[in-house]
Amino acid sequence: MQVHHLFEERRIIIENMITVSEKDLDLKDYYEILFNNAELKLSEGILEKVDKCFAFLTEFSENKVIYGVNTGLGPMAQYRVEKEDQLQLQYNLIRSHSAGQGDPLKAVYVKAAMISRLKSLSLGYSGIHTDVIKLLTLLINKNIIPYIPEHGGVGASGDLVQLSHLALVLIGEGKVLFKGKWQSTAEVFEREGINPLKVHLREGLGLINGTSVMSGIGVVNTIYSKKLLNWSVSASAMINEIVESFDDHFSVELNSTKKHAGQQRISKAMRDSLSDSKLIKKRADSLFNGKIEEKIFKQKIQEYYSLRCVPQVLGPICDAVYNVEKVLESEINSVNDNPVVDVNTKHVYHGGNFHGDYVSFEMDKLKIGVTKLSMLAERQLNFLMNSKLNEILPPFVNLGTLGLNLGMQGTQFTATSTTAENQTLSNPMYIHSIPNNNDNQDIVSMGTNSALMAKKVIDNTFEVLAIEFLTIIQAIDYLKFQDKLSTYTKNIYKSLRQIVPVFTEDSPKYEEINSIKEYLRNNNPNIIK
């Protein structure tokens, strides 16, 4: 079925270029590369800076003890590595740490990690050869995606294991996803005329000792979380129309009395989305007109919290998502390996910029926020399903014969189960440090685990929202409110109805729910400003 995308972000493949330069990359740059096939280009200034750093470290490391150049790694740093073995050390490091397990990360997350590693190394503080960033750029532009498994990172010394799988591909080993199938790296390189990376000095340690995998996953998580937030506001607006709610709970006057930026954004988004709705009521027209004589009021004086408190519930989540974006942009534009080679001061600094606590902490916050968003969606869904609560819809929004047909009943189990899984996954990873590496790494971030758990929570929440939207459009058809919706919500209704036509008879819904889920993932109404 051909679906008209009314709220498309730029899905058409366009010819554009993102230059890696002194300027910071932001989430918009990532979006262009990951979803719009923009290509990367290295500026001459970046290449010169990286080359100067490499030349300085090559000279400076003579007759000096430099970690990872002429020493062992981790707790074996006390052992000198002789000059004739130093290049082999880098190969040994990459191969020995390519020890991850689990399912491979999807291409979009790996590509985001590659961009993050490229940006960090391009800053010219790592002592690597320019061949590294040239080859990384080439692989990104050709969509040659290294095999990186989910399990292996503890997030201090960065993503050692996962980045080793990336480095393994750069030296021409391991496997890659290319043109839709997994293939030998060596075979793909030979067919594409790509020369594997040859180690010059510390390319092994420079490639794997950083936060780029957790940051890459985090960037994609943030992009999807912003979509979820926009869709959650949209669903909330539509349910307020379904119940013909009053408008004061998202009014300027009420929400301006609370000082949080997120609450202001959410309430404004609701006002914008409902600006021309024929269903939203003014309290002054019915309850403040001096004509009320009933002892028991038939209409709701105030809606349930899941409808009335949307700005207060989604507001802090909105603030959290925008803060995550800020922190991640700081991380991806930072030097995050060790040691740091500073050409300006003519010195090599040993420390812990590889530590992933910033990313880990933000991913935990993100998954808690998205879980609360899924809980709001589940409660709104329950309100629509429960005829005794809403008092306007049949049980389970059943448009068929009550008793014989079951409507949306089966779908609620999935939404409830998935939300419960989110609640369990929201336990923080940031505080679950386990010492390892012979206690050299005695406090770690678990940042990659945190990012992966946030990813799972985000994926789950798209499922919950898909079920909620399916229920919403069924409710709109039952009430025959299609022509009374706002322009904004009517567009959503029409788009979703092209995916799933109105139904009265029971039928399997798993494929239709998945189609709505993919529509939500691939589109963004961008109502939050």
Secondary structure as UniProt FT lines:
FT   TURN            6..7
FT   STRAND          17..20
FT   HELIX           27..35
FT   STRAND          39..42
FT   HELIX           44..60
FT   TURN            61..63
FT   TURN            67..69
FT   HELIX           74..78
FT   HELIX           83..85
FT   HELIX           86..97
FT   STRAND          101..104
FT   HELIX           107..121
FT   TURN            122..123
FT   HELIX           130..142
FT   STRAND          145..146
FT   STRAND          149..151
FT   HELIX           160..170
FT   TURN            171..172
FT   STRAND          175..178
FT   TURN            179..180
FT   STRAND          181..184
FT   HELIX           185..192
FT   HELIX           203..208
FT   HELIX           212..242
FT   TURN            243..244
FT   HELIX           248..250
FT   HELIX           252..255
FT   TURN            256..257
FT   HELIX           261..273
FT   TURN            274..276
FT   HELIX           283..286
FT   HELIX           305..308
FT   HELIX           310..332
FT   STRAND          340..342
FT   TURN            343..346
FT   STRAND          347..349
FT   TURN            353..354
FT   HELIX           357..385
FT   HELIX           387..390
FT   HELIX           395..397
FT   TURN            403..404
FT   TURN            407..408
FT   HELIX           409..425
FT   TURN            430..431
FT   TURN            437..440
FT   HELIX           447..479
FT   HELIX           482..484
FT   HELIX           487..499
FT   HELIX           510..522
//
